[in-house]
Amino acid sequence: MVKVSLDLEEDLHKAVRKRAIDKGITMKAYLVELIEKGESMEEDESIA
């Protein structure tokens, strides 16, 4: 695993943080989930 640092606009940070809290998971876990979902979508598009 590697560590990644992101610079986010404050509004985006708040929105992501709120969604993570609503899901009952950490912001890190939520961001990883979003990235994995995006990767899966890209793979699906390349197959089609």
C-alpha positions, 0 to 999 in steps of 0.5 A, spaced: 500 500 500 502 507 498 500 513 501 497 519 497 496 526 499 490 530 496 489 537 496 481 538 495 477 545 495 474 546 502 467 544 499 469 538 496 472 536 502 466 537 506 461 533 501 466 527 501 466 527 509 459 528 510 458 522 505 463 518 509 459 519 515 453 518 512 455 511 510 458 510 517 465 509 514 472 513 514 473 518 509 479 514 507 475 508 506 470 512 502 475 515 497 478 508 496 471 505 495 470 511 489 476 510 486 475 502 486 468 504 483 471 508 478 476 503 476 471 498 475 467 503 470 473 504 466 474 496 465 466 495 463 467 501 458 473 498 455 470 491 454 463 494 451 
